[in-house]
């Protein structure tokens, strides 16, 4: 069953033209507007229980799309249906069935304890007191927040705060959870914990997840399907397996050798940079293996080695470039 | 059900806001006391004025004190219950309405009640302190309660109407701040000193006339049911207008990605 359906959705923002330098006085007399297409004619749907990642660089239109799906922003054109409701016309009704977690915008009152916050949010969603206390206790157990539930939110670490934010957004038992960069600013351990919890919500409680992030780790671990958006347009809508196979299976290997040994390119191994005894190689794991790469030199010659995945930004850029090329052809 | 729910929400917000503010007990008490003292200092100017003359157009020291009381009380109610209304422009301009838009309750009530001014408690106390200094009869105290509640609603609703300008003009809420200052300034002077043009101004653009002058003239000094009904009517019209303007303006809300939290 489809829980989200988006058809030809667009959102324009009118911006005032900026005059630079000596022309600054034109601001006073001219009112030239520039139309910025934040979201440009996108269509997609999400099945019940799916975990979908929405990725793209800054200003790509991810947050704007989420904000239109949750009823925060009015679309310029197009149709949206979330759980059969129109977010612009039935915002209040919809908000009882969805939850939102914005990494950059906290909904908790920082001077109050997490518990006070939960009791308040329970009242906002008209949850009977008895039922609310039971729900808080269940969620506190799942999210392991009992230790600090009675501490003021301002005294909690960012990771603990995000856990509390998630509990607050789950109190009313939402069917869909929208996460907008929930792991922003978190340390690796807190990130991992949060990812596991989101995964648990999706797998064990069957909550549909729509997730935006810049962090490839977030997406890899949490989502099965990914939509890449850039300049307000969908560049790719595929499952995670395919994305990994085609784009994220390229590793960047930097080797520093003791002696000046010449390394030659092989199928699946591309030299990106070579300087004296230092090499930066791109290794396509679909074609070759690490074993074959290590066979290019003797273990005794190796001084240092570092292996990293192609940065997500580069993946997005390459997909974007591919999209552009297809258009020109 | 909806109205009852919204009333409950207003008081829930007040309870939570006071709980939040009471975390810093000394600051909490100090803010209230300082506001009472601040307001009391203004009486000095009137003591000086009335040492030179017995009355201004029929208004003596006692009547001016009551005017001050009603003005401070209305200001106090609006700032205690609906302090968020005075910051709506900032919420719009900096894209801070997102949190409220994802909740099922009425957005405007949610925003208006989202914060409180502790000092406003001092203003409400001050209202009754000056009533005591003026030596009014007991029913004036009782009548003052609904009057300052209606006055506070008029004040907050009017400010919401002006704050919604921020949906159309960047920092358009600056005008609302000017209106708020004008209301507190003009509502403490005896209405008899204003000419007809000023009175039109004070009963339309900044309707402090309905907040303070009408109850003073037509409830305390004489009684006219039509003026009392007009006062209630203005409050209702302004509340409806505030909800309408906010709803229309919301279509232009552009959100934003500024980092922020609720404090």
Interface residues (C-beta under 8 A of the other chain):
Chain A: X13 X63 X64 X67 X70 X71 X72 X73 X74 X91 X92 X93 X95 X96 X98 X100 X102 X104 X105 X106 X107 X108 X109 X110 X111 X112 X116 X120 X123 X124 X125 X126 X152
Chain B: X5 X8 X9 X12 X16 X19 X20 X23 X96 X97 X98 X99 X101 X102 X103 X104 X105 X250 X251 X253 X254 X255 X257 X258 X259 X260 X261 X262 X263
